[in-house]
Amino acid sequence: MDIQLYNTATRSKERFDPIDPKNVRMYVCGPTVYDRAHLGNARPVLVFDVLNRLLRHVYGEKAVTYVRNFTDVDDKINATALARKEAGAAGSLETLVRERSDETIDWYHADMDALGAFRPDHEPRATDYIQQMVDLIVQLESDGFAYAKDGHVLFRVRKYQEYGQLSGRSVDDMIAGARVEVAPYKEDPMDFVLWKPSDDELPGWDSPWGRGRPGWHIECSAMAKELLGESFDIHGGGNDLQFPHHENEIAQSKCAGHGFANVWMHNEMLQVEGKKMSKSLGNFFTVRDLLDQGIPGEVIRFVMLSTHYRKPMDWTEKKREEAHRTLSEWFALTAGVEPSTYGVDTAFEFISNDLDIHNAFELARAFAFRGQSEELLGVMVALGLKPSNDWWVQRNLEKDSVGIFYGGPENPNLEKLAMEIGSKLCKLRVSAVATKNFDHFDSEKQLLTSAGVEVQISPNGVKLRFPDGFDPSKLEGLL
């Protein structure tokens, strides 16, 4: 199976040829863990989760290494830790920062797990790779690509001739069109910080330039090199990271002699009801907000993946409702079946074309329309839409109960068979409600009625009433 991916660096869709098919490597920029993940944070997680699944399907489960980092060096994390220290919390500031990061990473894992995303093979935390960052900065400084001043170390942007190729802009255009920090310790306004000093109220680590902490961009270069090597296959993230973060990563890594990433992939941003998500507009919410409202993670995943990753994704209430209805039908249709290899393979054929998930969804709809449950489930598995249990069916069956009533004494021999019959009838009702097609349900109910069983259906379940002396053999072969 050939994989075609759009490479931001070349602005074209290309055949993906890994450096080593037995060791396919991908790095994705992860979250800064200062609070709950908002809905926009979930988009790259889901996009690259599907790519991770595709790579493992094509090259083998053990042939792929997926790395996504946690940035746990950040002013907002520092502020929370400092506030806790001032409130009397025990421990050093570094310890309190770690505790806050632990807390938010646990939240992040719980929320992304609920969306059905596989955890990466490695989830490095920036604070665990400080020495690797220092070593990289030392190398850049010794080679003349970086300079130290006033406790800061900065990268000389103009010394890297290819700077701006990823974003397609020249250095002068970037200065004219963007806000850049002008500081007395900079030789050039475009130079960016590799290391900065820390005072007593900020976390810090010893370095050749004094106590301080790393700049944001150096973190990913150091962690990617340590875990994936000097060259690897794919680097991904949101398109808001294309400049300056990814541009700076490329510059510092290339100047250190690293090949770095061959393919760059960026997902577009998220909107809510056609508007940019923001607290000022009152349309800002986290993944946990939606989960706590009772919206299943599979529904969130469905909506988020229904738009191609290189197009803006608009979260709307209408899309959520439609996704819920569709998944209700799909889960009902696939309850108790096993996924077909054909469904999985065909779905990944579509996905291999630059993550064409839209056509994979259309394939699923076609299988659902034709009642091909095994094939439908295969597509759902490829898309990560097969939960550990069928949430919709289970939730509805939990409301159902099977009541067994006898005209005479209880009949232990009949009860087991009657419970099986009643449970199957419950599932048929769930499926009928989902598909709005009651033909199968009605015909099976009629078989029971013809056998002399009184069937009562209510929102609370199914009641089967057997006359005195009922012959259990009449149930054999029913449903």
ABEGO torsion letter per residue (X at the ends): XBBBBBBAAAGBBBBBBBABAABBBBBBBBBBBABBBBAAAAAAAAAAAAAAAAAAAAAEAAABBBBBBBBABBAAAAAAAAAAAAAGBBEBAAAAAAAAAAAAAAAAAAAAAAAGBBBBABBBBAAAAAAAAAAAAAAAAAAGABBBBGGBBBBBAAABAABGAAAGBBAAAAAAABBBBBBAABABAABBBABBBBBAABBBBBBAAEBBBBBAAAAAAAAAAAAAEABBABBBEBAAAAOAAAAAAAAAAAAAGBAEBABBBBBBBBBBGGBBBBAAAGABBBAAAAAAAGBBAAAAAAAAAABBAABBBBBBAAAAAAAAAAAAAAAAAABGBBBBAAAAAAAAAAAABGGBAAAAAAAAAAAAAAGBAAAAAAAAAAAGABBABBAAAAAAAAABBBBBBBABBBBAAAAAAAAAAAAAAAAAAAAAAAAGBAAAAAAAAAAAAAAGBBBBBBAAEBBBBBBBGBBAAAABGBX
